[in-house]
């Protein structure tokens, strides 16, 4: 009878050991996926911010060129 009890206990220990390994592996996998998603989102955010800044700078240069053109026209009328 003791042999059977030990065998059952050994099976239960093995089952829970494998279950624990499975849960630990799943959590590691989830953590890696989470970290990868966070890194991707951070890089996407940085790229979006960089693109917005570049668009802003392009608009500023465009406005500056327009202002210079207007100033040149004003100066040409003054000299006329």
trRosetta pair geometry for C-beta under 8 A, 3 or more apart (Angstrom, degrees):
i j d omega theta_ij theta_ji phi_ij phi_ji
1 4 5.8 -55 -157 33 37 111
1 5 6.5 36 148 -18 68 105
2 5 5.5 -55 -150 37 36 113
2 6 6.2 36 153 -19 69 105
3 6 5.8 -55 -150 37 29 111
3 7 6.3 31 151 -21 63 107
4 7 5.5 -53 -147 35 31 114
4 8 6.4 32 153 -19 65 104
5 8 5.7 -53 -148 36 31 110
5 9 6.3 31 153 -17 64 107
6 9 5.6 -54 -145 40 32 112
6 10 6.1 35 154 -22 65 106
7 10 5.6 -52 -146 35 29 113
7 11 6.5 31 152 -19 63 104
8 11 5.7 -53 -150 35 31 111
8 12 6.4 30 152 -18 64 105
9 12 5.6 -55 -147 37 32 111
9 13 6.2 34 154 -19 66 105
10 13 5.7 -52 -146 37 31 112
10 14 6.3 32 154 -19 64 106
11 14 5.7 -54 -147 37 30 112
11 15 6.2 34 153 -23 65 105
12 15 5.6 -50 -145 34 32 113
12 16 6.3 21 160 -10 65 107
13 16 6.2 -61 -145 43 27 102
13 17 6.0 32 154 -24 64 111
14 17 5.6 -56 -145 35 28 115
14 18 6.4 24 158 -15 64 106
15 18 6.1 -62 -153 39 26 106
15 19 6.2 26 151 -19 65 110
16 19 5.2 -49 -139 39 36 116
16 20 6.1 41 157 -23 66 103
17 20 5.8 -52 -149 34 27 111
17 21 6.6 28 151 -18 61 105
18 21 5.6 -52 -148 36 34 113
18 22 6.3 37 152 -22 65 106
19 22 5.6 -54 -150 35 30 114
19 23 6.4 28 153 -17 65 105
20 23 5.8 -54 -146 37 31 109
20 24 6.2 31 155 -18 66 107
21 24 5.8 -56 -146 39 29 111
21 25 6.2 28 156 -18 65 109
22 25 5.9 -57 -147 38 27 110
22 26 6.3 28 154 -20 63 107
23 26 5.6 -53 -146 36 31 112
23 27 6.3 29 155 -17 65 106
24 27 5.9 -57 -149 37 29 110
24 28 6.4 31 152 -20 64 105
25 28 5.6 -51 -147 35 32 112
25 29 6.3 34 153 -20 64 106
26 29 5.6 -55 -149 37 30 113
26 30 6.3 31 153 -18 65 106
27 30 5.6 -51 -143 38 33 112
27 31 6.2 35 155 -21 65 105
28 31 5.7 -55 -149 36 30 112
28 32 6.4 29 153 -18 65 105
29 32 5.8 -54 -148 36 30 110
29 33 6.3 29 153 -17 64 107
30 33 5.7 -55 -147 38 31 111
30 34 6.1 34 153 -21 66 107
31 34 5.6 -52 -145 37 31 113
31 35 6.3 32 155 -19 65 105
32 35 5.7 -52 -146 37 30 111
32 36 6.3 31 154 -19 64 106
33 36 5.7 -55 -148 36 30 111
33 37 6.3 30 153 -18 65 106
34 37 5.8 -56 -148 37 30 110
34 38 6.3 30 153 -20 65 106
35 38 5.7 -54 -147 36 31 112
35 39 6.3 31 155 -19 65 105
36 39 5.8 -54 -148 36 30 110
36 40 6.3 32 153 -20 64 107
37 40 5.6 -53 -145 37 31 113
37 41 6.2 29 156 -17 66 107
38 41 5.8 -56 -145 39 29 109
38 42 6.2 31 155 -21 64 107
39 42 5.7 -54 -146 36 30 112
39 43 6.3 27 156 -16 64 106
40 43 5.9 -58 -149 39 28 108
40 44 6.2 29 153 -20 65 108
41 44 5.5 -52 -143 37 32 114
41 45 6.2 36 155 -21 64 104
42 45 5.7 -53 -149 35 29 112
42 46 6.4 28 153 -17 64 106
43 46 5.7 -53 -146 38 32 111
43 47 6.2 32 154 -18 66 106
44 47 5.7 -55 -147 39 29 110
44 48 6.2 32 153 -20 64 106
45 48 5.7 -54 -147 36 29 112
45 49 6.3 29 154 -18 64 106
46 49 5.7 -54 -147 37 31 111
46 50 6.2 32 153 -20 65 107
47 50 5.6 -53 -144 37 32 112
47 51 6.2 33 155 -20 65 105
48 51 5.7 -54 -146 36 30 111
48 52 6.3 32 154 -20 64 105
49 52 5.7 -53 -147 36 31 112
49 53 6.4 31 153 -19 64 106
50 53 5.7 -55 -149 37 30 111
50 54 6.4 30 152 -19 65 106
51 54 5.7 -54 -147 37 32 111
51 55 6.3 32 153 -18 65 105
52 55 5.7 -54 -147 37 31 111
52 56 6.2 34 152 -21 64 106
53 56 5.5 -52 -147 35 32 114
53 57 6.4 32 153 -19 65 104
54 57 5.7 -52 -147 36 32 111
54 58 6.4 35 152 -21 64 104
55 58 5.6 -52 -148 35 32 113
55 59 6.4 33 153 -18 65 104
56 59 5.8 -54 -150 36 31 110
56 60 6.4 33 151 -20 64 106
57 60 5.5 -52 -147 35 33 114
57 61 6.4 33 154 -18 65 103
58 61 5.8 -54 -149 37 31 110
58 62 6.3 34 151 -21 64 106
59 62 5.5 -54 -147 37 33 114
59 63 6.3 31 154 -17 66 105
60 63 5.8 -55 -147 39 30 109
60 64 6.2 33 152 -22 64 107
61 64 5.5 -52 -144 36 32 114
61 65 6.3 34 154 -20 64 103
62 65 5.8 -53 -150 34 29 110
62 66 6.5 30 150 -18 63 106
63 66 5.5 -53 -148 37 34 113
63 67 6.3 35 153 -19 66 104
64 67 5.7 -53 -147 37 31 111
64 68 6.4 32 152 -20 64 105
65 68 5.7 -53 -148 36 32 112
65 69 6.4 35 152 -21 64 104
66 69 5.7 -53 -150 34 32 112
66 70 6.4 31 152 -17 65 105
67 70 5.6 -52 -146 38 33 111
67 71 6.2 34 154 -19 66 106
68 71 5.6 -52 -144 38 31 112
68 72 6.3 35 153 -22 64 104
69 72 5.7 -52 -149 34 30 112
69 73 6.5 30 152 -18 63 104
70 73 5.7 -54 -150 35 33 111
70 74 6.4 34 151 -19 65 104
71 74 5.6 -51 -147 36 34 113
71 75 6.3 34 153 -19 65 105
72 75 5.7 -53 -146 38 31 112
72 76 6.3 32 154 -21 65 105
73 76 5.7 -52 -146 34 32 110
73 77 6.6 32 154 -18 64 103
74 77 5.9 -56 -153 35 31 109
74 78 6.5 33 150 -21 64 105
75 78 5.5 -53 -149 33 34 114
75 79 6.3 22 156 -10 67 109
76 79 5.9 -60 -145 44 32 104
76 80 6.4 51 151 -45 63 100
77 80 5.5 -40 -149 8 34 123
